[in-house]
Amino acid sequence: EDGKRDGASLRKQIKKVEITQHARYTCAFCGKDAVKRQAIGIWKCKSCRKVLAGGAWTMNTGAAATVRSTIRRLREMAES
């Protein structure tokens, strides 16, 4: 609950987080928009019932994207 004394900028930040955590995300396994947040960092696809680890508020974090691209780059270097 956000009262009047919290300030406008803080309320805007909270609103952004709440929108991203309650949104539906696309499943990487079945391709449907059925992934929802179950708990902090736990995301579940309602369609194929796969459970995924992700960020606390969003399914994909900036750090995770960096790790994925680094792994892909290293794998390509190892193959060539």
C-alpha positions as CSV (number, residue, x, y, z in Angstrom):
1,E,0.0,0.0,0.0
2,D,1.4,3.4,-1.0
3,G,0.3,6.4,1.0
4,K,0.4,10.1,0.2
5,R,3.7,10.5,2.1
6,D,5.7,8.1,-0.1
7,G,6.3,10.6,-2.9
8,A,5.4,10.5,-6.6
9,S,8.8,9.2,-7.9
10,L,8.6,6.2,-5.5
11,R,5.0,5.4,-6.4
12,K,6.0,5.5,-10.1
13,Q,8.9,3.0,-9.4
14,I,6.5,0.7,-7.5
15,K,4.0,0.8,-10.3
16,K,6.6,-0.1,-12.9
17,V,7.7,-3.1,-10.8
18,E,4.2,-4.3,-10.2
19,I,3.3,-4.1,-13.9
20,T,6.3,-6.2,-14.9
21,Q,5.8,-8.8,-12.1
22,H,2.1,-9.3,-12.9
23,A,2.6,-9.5,-16.7
24,R,2.4,-12.6,-18.8
25,Y,5.6,-13.6,-20.6
26,T,6.3,-15.8,-23.6
27,C,7.4,-19.4,-22.8
28,A,10.7,-20.3,-24.5
29,F,9.6,-24.0,-24.6
30,C,6.1,-23.9,-26.0
31,G,6.0,-20.3,-27.4
32,K,2.7,-19.3,-25.7
33,D,2.1,-16.2,-23.6
34,A,1.5,-18.3,-20.4
35,V,4.5,-17.7,-18.1
36,K,3.5,-16.0,-14.8
37,R,5.4,-15.3,-11.6
38,Q,4.8,-17.8,-8.7
39,A,7.3,-16.5,-6.1
40,I,10.4,-14.3,-6.1
41,G,12.5,-15.6,-9.0
42,I,10.2,-18.5,-9.8
43,W,8.2,-18.4,-13.1
44,K,5.8,-21.1,-14.3
45,C,4.3,-21.7,-17.7
46,K,0.6,-22.5,-17.4
47,S,0.6,-24.3,-20.8
48,C,3.5,-26.7,-20.7
49,R,3.9,-26.5,-16.9
50,K,7.7,-25.9,-17.1
51,V,9.1,-24.0,-14.1
52,L,11.8,-21.4,-14.8
53,A,14.3,-19.5,-12.7
54,G,14.4,-15.8,-13.5
55,G,14.6,-12.4,-12.0
56,A,12.6,-11.2,-8.9
57,W,10.4,-8.8,-10.8
58,T,11.0,-9.6,-14.5
59,M,11.5,-13.0,-16.1
60,N,14.7,-12.0,-17.8
61,T,17.3,-9.8,-16.1
62,G,20.0,-7.7,-17.7
63,A,22.7,-9.9,-16.1
64,A,21.1,-13.1,-17.5
65,A,21.1,-11.6,-21.0
66,T,24.8,-10.8,-20.7
67,V,25.6,-14.3,-19.5
68,R,23.6,-15.9,-22.4
69,S,25.4,-13.8,-25.0
70,T,28.8,-14.6,-23.4
71,I,28.1,-18.3,-23.4
72,R,27.0,-18.2,-27.1
73,R,30.1,-16.2,-28.0
74,L,32.4,-18.7,-26.2
75,R,30.6,-21.7,-27.8
76,E,31.1,-20.2,-31.3
77,M,34.8,-19.6,-30.6
78,A,35.2,-23.2,-29.4
79,E,33.5,-24.6,-32.5
80,S,35.6,-22.7,-35.0
